[in-house]
Amino acid sequence: MPKIQSIRTRRRNGEPIASIARNENVSEPTVRKYLKVDDLSAKPPVRKRRGSVIDEWTPVIEGMLAEDRETWHKQRHTATRIHERLRDEYGADVSLSTVTREVARLKRESALERETGFLDLSWHPGECQADFGQVDVRWRGSTVRMRHFVLDFPHSNISPCQLMPGENAECTCQALENLFEWLGGVPRRIVYDNAAGVGRRTSDAIRLSRLFQAFQAHYGFEYAFCNPYSGHEKGAVEARVGAVRRRLFVPVPSVWNLDNFNRRLPDRCLEIGDKEHYRKGESQTGLFAEDRKALLPLPAKRFDVVTWKRMKADKHGNVILEGRHRYAAGPEHAGREMIVGMRALEVEILDAGGAHVTAHPRAYGDKPTDSGDPSSQLGLLCDRPAAWPNSRVRDALPDPLREWIDAQDEATRRDSLRALLHADRESGWQAAVAGMPEILEATGGTDRAGVCLAAARRASGMTPVAYDDPIDPGEYDIAYTKEDA
């Protein structure tokens, strides 16, 4: 640029072109070229496409790609297939690399033509978006991958959440119900993606799960679905899912009781949202108060989030859900029709008349599980003590107690199992198993009354304390003290 300025200045001063060329060390045509330029403004750096041997075949390639848009995505042309067709059907003498570059260019241009911008939506108070994310937690000592359900209010950017073991209909509705009760009302409108627990959108048709239909009718909110594979249509909650994961689940939290953990989660979400809104310049908690004012009132009765189905118990008195999770109703119900209720965290089993039989924690995951309580086998085992070596009751007992019963004859073993059975019926399995070794250590036997007493003490929260017997020194008796809360 300084040379151009010097050339033009010399010419304005009347210097001949030949002299300017000699003094600036350039050719005379160069001097004339810069003198003719009437606009020295910067120009856009547009690359000019040079001609190529592929230009002749570009319309043919465009035709193949246009056909592909109407074809199943797994049966479309690759660059290699286009090259083969050009060579075999049209006699084109072009290389594969040249065809590959041209196909990539045409696809990029086609994508740019079809691409549309995002709408800048205005979300009103009381409207929200919902989505699940995945997080690892230490569930009772083991690392388990669970789901965190986030209910984002775009008006305020506040996103309360709940931790759930899965994404089924029961987990979705239970998470929503927990958050409704924390909010003290029901959002007016909730936008979902195609979540299996809620429903599916195919073109303009929407199929809701039966449980969600009843849940939505009970609480009266409106719902909407994103288009398939269009997470950007609810971009607010997509971003908040990641933000909540990073703030509340790093480092990996330890969870023992899911209900207690979930009870605290929404307040923690509100705490991390106590800042200025990124666009509105107002407090997010203040805007959230507007969200809450716009909520619908809660209905008079709480919805029972459960899916009921009739099932036949197998010959062992178990029902099997999802093909791999086994739940024990008891041997007395073997072969009978049962009514099974699936909740987010529990499976309840009723008999055919609707009477409660039992309940188990609900299992998740691909690994087969068996939640049968060993105590349900005790009655049968008392009548068939020969089955002891292979019984589930034996596997469930602590080592010292198992080893002691292993060493007994059949009659003593039967009496010990009956003592355990009575203690289980009176105080529960855990208390019975904890109380029986205490009596065994103190008396050398498993007297039924003593086992039941020890189990009852355990069930009431008493801790055993051994002390010297004043009458017979060297012997030990047992006293009980109340455990600390």
Residue pairs with C-beta under 8 A, 6 or more apart in sequence:
1 40
3 24
3 26
4 34
4 37
4 40
6 24
7 20
7 24
7 26
7 31
7 34
7 35
8 34
8 35
10 19
10 20
10 23
10 24
11 17
11 20
11 31
11 35
15 23
17 28
17 31
17 32
17 35
18 28
20 31
21 27
21 28
21 30
21 31
24 31
52 98
52 102
53 93
53 94
53 98
54 61
54 94
54 98
54 99
54 101
54 102
56 92
57 86
57 90
57 92
57 94
58 102
58 106
60 86
60 90
61 82
61 86
61 99
61 102
61 103
61 106
62 106
64 77
64 82
64 85
65 77
65 103
65 106
65 107
65 110
67 77
68 76
68 77
77 85
79 96
79 99
79 100
79 103
79 104
80 96
80 100
82 99
82 103
83 94
83 96
83 99
83 100
86 92
86 94
86 99
87 93
87 94
118 232
118 235
121 154
123 153
123 154
123 155
123 236
124 155
124 294
125 153
125 155
125 156
125 287
125 290
125 291
125 293
125 294
126 153
126 155
126 187
126 188
126 189
126 291
126 294
126 295
126 296
127 153
127 154
127 155
127 187
127 188
127 189
127 190
127 191
128 151
128 152
128 153
128 154
128 187
128 189
128 190
128 191
128 237
128 291
129 151
129 152
129 154
129 190
129 191
129 192
129 234
129 236
129 237
130 149
130 150
130 151
130 152
130 176
130 190
130 191
130 192
130 195
130 237
131 149
131 150
131 152
131 192
131 193
131 195
131 234
131 237
131 238
131 241
132 147
132 148
132 149
132 150
132 164
132 167
132 172
132 195
132 241
133 147
133 148
133 150
133 241
133 242
133 244
133 245
134 145
134 146
134 147
134 148
135 145
135 146
135 147
135 148
135 163
135 245
135 249
136 143
136 144
136 145
136 146
136 249
136 252
137 143
137 144
137 146
137 163
137 249
137 252
137 253
137 254
137 255
138 144
138 252
138 253
138 254
138 255
139 146
139 255
140 255
140 256
143 252
144 165
146 163
146 164
146 165
147 163
147 164
147 165
147 166
147 167
147 171
148 161
148 162
148 163
148 164
148 241
148 244
148 245
148 249
149 161
149 162
149 163
149 164
149 171
149 172
149 175
149 176
150 159
150 160
150 161
150 237
150 240
150 241
150 244
151 159
151 160
151 161
151 175
151 176
151 179
151 187
151 190
151 237
152 158
152 159
152 236
152 237
152 240
153 159
153 187
153 288
153 291
154 236
155 287
155 290
155 291
156 273
156 277
156 284
156 285
156 286
156 287
156 288
156 290
156 291
157 236
157 240
157 273
157 277
157 278
157 284
157 287
158 269
158 270
158 273
158 284
158 285
158 287
158 288
158 291
159 237
159 240
159 243
159 244
159 269
159 273
160 179
160 182
160 183
160 265
160 266
160 269
160 270
161 244
161 248
161 265
161 266
161 269
162 174
162 175
162 178
162 179
162 262
162 265
162 266
163 255
163 258
163 261
163 262
163 265
164 171
164 172
164 174
164 175
164 344
165 171
165 258
165 344
165 345
165 362
165 364
166 344
166 364
167 195
167 196
167 197
168 196
168 197
168 344
169 196
169 197
169 198
169 209
169 210
169 211
169 212
169 307
170 197
170 211
170 305
170 306
170 307
170 342
170 343
170 344
171 197
171 344
172 195
172 197
172 198
172 212
173 197
173 211
173 212
173 215
173 303
173 305
173 344
174 305
174 343
174 344
174 345
175 344
176 190
176 215
177 215
177 302
177 303
177 305
178 262
179 266
180 186
180 219
180 298
181 298
181 302
182 266
183 292
183 295
184 292
184 295
184 298
185 292
185 295
185 296
185 297
185 298
186 219
186 220
186 221
186 295
186 296
186 297
186 298
187 221
187 295
187 296
188 221
188 222
188 294
188 295
188 296
189 221
189 222
189 223
189 224
190 221
190 222
190 223
190 224
191 223
191 224
191 225
191 226
191 233
191 234
191 237
192 198
192 199
192 223
192 224
192 225
192 226
192 234
193 225
193 226
193 230
193 231
193 234
194 200
194 201
194 225
194 226
194 228
196 209
197 209
197 212
198 208
198 209
198 212
198 223
199 206
199 207
199 208
199 209
199 212
199 225
200 206
200 207
201 225
201 226
201 227
201 228
202 228
206 225
208 216
210 307
211 305
211 307
214 303
215 303
215 305
216 223
218 299
218 303
219 296
219 298
219 299
219 303
220 296
220 299
221 296
226 233
226 234
227 233
231 238
232 238
244 269
244 272
247 272
248 265
248 268
248 269
248 272
253 261
255 261
258 345
259 345
270 285
270 288
273 284
273 285
273 288
274 283
274 284
274 285
275 283
275 284
276 282
276 283
276 284
277 283
277 284
277 287
280 287
305 343
305 344
306 341
306 342
306 343
306 348
307 341
307 342
308 339
308 340
308 341
308 342
309 339
309 340
309 342
310 337
310 338
310 339
310 340
311 319
311 337
311 338
311 339
311 340
312 319
312 335
312 336
312 337
312 338
313 319
313 329
313 333
313 334
313 335
313 336
313 337
313 338
314 320
314 334
314 335
315 334
315 335
316 328
316 331
316 334
316 372
317 328
317 329
317 330
317 331
317 332
317 333
317 334
317 376
318 326
318 327
318 328
318 329
318 370
318 372
319 326
319 327
319 329
319 338
319 340
319 349
320 326
320 327
321 327
321 340
321 342
321 347
324 366
324 367
324 368
324 369
325 362
325 363
325 368
325 369
325 371
326 368
326 369
326 370
326 371
326 372
327 340
327 347
327 349
327 360
327 371
327 372
328 358
328 360
328 370
328 371
328 372
328 373
328 376
329 338
329 349
329 357
329 358
330 357
330 358
330 376
331 376
331 377
331 379
331 380
333 351
333 357
336 351
336 352
337 352
338 349
338 350
338 351
338 352
338 357
339 349
339 350
339 351
339 352
339 354
340 347
340 348
340 349
340 350
341 347
341 348
341 349
341 350
342 362
343 362
344 362
345 361
345 362
346 359
346 360
346 361
346 362
347 359
347 360
347 361
347 362
347 371
348 356
348 358
348 359
349 356
349 357
349 358
349 359
349 360
350 356
350 357
351 357
358 373
360 371
361 371
363 369
363 371
372 392
373 429
374 392
374 393
374 395
374 396
374 429
375 393
375 421
375 424
375 429
375 432
377 391
377 392
377 393
378 393
378 417
378 420
378 421
378 424
379 421
380 387
381 387
381 388
381 391
381 393
381 417
382 414
382 417
382 418
382 421
385 410
385 413
385 414
385 417
386 410
388 394
388 405
388 406
388 413
388 417
389 406
393 417
394 402
394 405
394 406
396 433
397 405
397 433
398 433
398 437
400 437
401 433
401 436
401 437
401 440
404 440
405 413
405 416
405 417
408 416
415 446
415 448
416 436
416 446
418 448
419 436
419 446
419 447
419 448
419 451
419 452
420 432
420 433
420 436
420 446
420 451
422 448
422 451
422 452
423 431
423 432
423 435
423 436
423 448
423 451
423 452
423 454
423 455
423 456
424 432
424 455
426 452
426 455
426 456
427 435
427 452
427 455
427 456
427 458
427 459
428 455
428 459
430 458
431 455
431 456
431 458
431 459
432 451
432 455
434 454
434 455
434 458
435 451
435 452
435 453
435 454
435 455
435 456
435 457
435 458
436 446
436 451
436 454
436 455
438 454
438 464
438 478
439 445
439 446
439 447
439 450
439 451
439 453
439 454
440 446
442 450
442 466
442 476
442 477
442 478
443 450
454 464
454 478
457 464
457 480
461 482
461 483
462 480
462 481
462 482
462 483
463 480
463 481
463 482
463 483
464 478
464 479
464 480
465 478
465 479
465 480
465 481
466 476
466 477
466 478
466 479
467 476
467 477
467 478
467 479
468 474
468 475
468 476
468 477
469 475
469 476
469 477
